Amino acid sequence: MLPTGGFLVGDDAFALKTFLLKPYSGTNLTRVQKIFNYRLSRARRIVENAFGILTSRFRIFQKPIPTDVNTTDKIIRASRALHNWLRLTSPSCYFPKDCVDVEDIDSGTIVERT
């Protein structure tokens, strides 16, 4: 269940639903629509990167989780808490600086890491 006022971020592969944000399609988009698409794309990329990091750290996310929704929610929350705790207590071991891309705030460009 989504929180009240919550939305999912998707792309054209998903059917349009009232709780799903999708980009505008077509080539003749207004400036506002292009900005929306850009921001939606960035949001999607951030979510995908976050799940990519969790997947690389916790094997349970490498295949479908065979539990009910409530248990899956607890697993995700526990993994997120453990990830954040490890980042704070053992940053050099758990999360080396060169393992993720970063954004240069001034230029808006992505600095790729290996």
C-alpha positions as CSV (number, residue, x, y, z in Angstrom):
1,M,0.0,0.0,0.0
2,L,1.2,3.5,-0.8
3,P,1.2,6.2,1.8
4,T,-1.6,8.8,1.4
5,G,-0.5,11.2,-1.4
6,G,2.3,8.8,-2.5
7,F,3.1,7.9,-6.1
8,L,5.2,5.4,-8.0
9,V,7.7,6.5,-10.6
10,G,7.4,4.6,-13.9
11,D,8.0,4.7,-17.6
12,D,6.1,3.9,-20.8
13,A,6.4,0.1,-20.1
14,F,3.7,0.5,-17.3
15,A,0.0,1.0,-17.9
16,L,-1.3,4.4,-16.8
17,K,-2.7,4.4,-13.3
18,T,-3.8,7.1,-10.9
19,F,-0.9,6.4,-8.5
20,L,1.8,6.1,-11.3
21,L,3.9,9.0,-12.6
22,K,4.9,8.5,-16.2
23,P,6.8,10.8,-18.6
24,Y,5.0,12.8,-21.3
25,S,5.4,11.1,-24.7
26,G,6.0,12.6,-28.1
27,T,8.4,15.1,-29.6
28,N,6.4,18.4,-29.5
29,L,6.6,18.9,-25.7
30,T,6.2,22.2,-24.0
31,R,9.1,23.5,-21.8
32,V,7.2,22.5,-18.7
33,Q,6.6,19.0,-20.0
34,K,10.3,18.6,-20.8
35,I,11.3,19.8,-17.3
36,F,8.8,17.3,-15.8
37,N,10.2,14.5,-17.9
38,Y,13.8,15.4,-16.9
39,R,13.0,15.5,-13.2
40,L,11.0,12.3,-13.4
41,S,13.9,10.6,-15.1
42,R,16.3,11.8,-12.4
43,A,13.9,10.5,-9.7
44,R,13.7,7.1,-11.4
45,R,17.4,6.9,-11.8
46,I,17.9,7.7,-8.1
47,V,15.5,4.9,-7.1
48,E,17.1,2.4,-9.5
49,N,20.5,3.3,-8.1
50,A,19.3,2.9,-4.5
51,F,17.9,-0.6,-5.3
52,G,21.1,-1.4,-7.2
53,I,23.1,-0.6,-4.1
54,L,20.9,-2.7,-1.9
55,T,21.0,-5.5,-4.4
56,S,24.8,-5.5,-4.5
57,R,25.0,-5.5,-0.7
58,F,22.1,-7.9,0.2
59,R,21.5,-11.1,-1.8
60,I,17.9,-11.3,-0.8
61,F,17.1,-8.6,-3.4
62,Q,18.7,-10.6,-6.3
63,K,15.5,-12.6,-6.9
64,P,11.8,-12.2,-6.0
65,I,11.3,-12.3,-2.2
66,P,9.0,-15.2,-1.4
67,T,7.0,-13.6,1.4
68,D,3.9,-11.5,1.9
69,V,3.9,-7.8,1.4
70,N,4.2,-6.9,5.1
71,T,7.2,-9.1,5.6
72,T,8.8,-7.8,2.4
73,D,8.3,-4.3,3.6
74,K,10.1,-5.2,6.9
75,I,13.0,-6.7,5.0
76,I,13.4,-3.6,2.9
77,R,13.2,-1.3,6.0
78,A,15.7,-3.5,7.9
79,S,18.1,-3.6,4.9
80,R,17.9,0.2,4.5
81,A,18.6,0.7,8.3
82,L,21.5,-1.7,8.2
83,H,22.9,-0.1,5.1
84,N,22.7,3.4,6.6
85,W,24.3,2.1,9.9
86,L,27.1,0.5,8.1
87,R,27.7,3.6,6.0
88,L,28.0,5.6,9.2
89,T,30.1,3.2,11.3
90,S,32.4,1.6,8.6
91,P,32.3,4.0,5.6
92,S,35.7,3.1,4.1
93,C,35.0,-0.7,4.2
94,Y,31.4,-0.8,3.4
95,F,31.1,2.1,0.9
96,P,34.4,3.0,-0.8
97,K,34.4,6.4,-2.4
98,D,35.1,5.1,-5.9
99,C,32.2,2.6,-6.0
100,V,29.4,5.0,-7.0
101,D,28.9,7.9,-9.4
102,V,28.5,11.4,-8.0
103,E,26.9,14.5,-9.3
104,D,28.9,17.7,-9.7
105,I,26.4,20.2,-8.2
106,D,27.8,23.2,-9.9
107,S,27.7,21.8,-13.5
108,G,25.0,19.2,-13.0
109,T,27.1,16.5,-14.7
110,I,27.6,13.0,-13.4
111,V,31.2,12.0,-12.5
112,E,31.4,8.3,-13.2
113,R,33.4,6.1,-10.8
114,T,34.6,2.5,-11.5
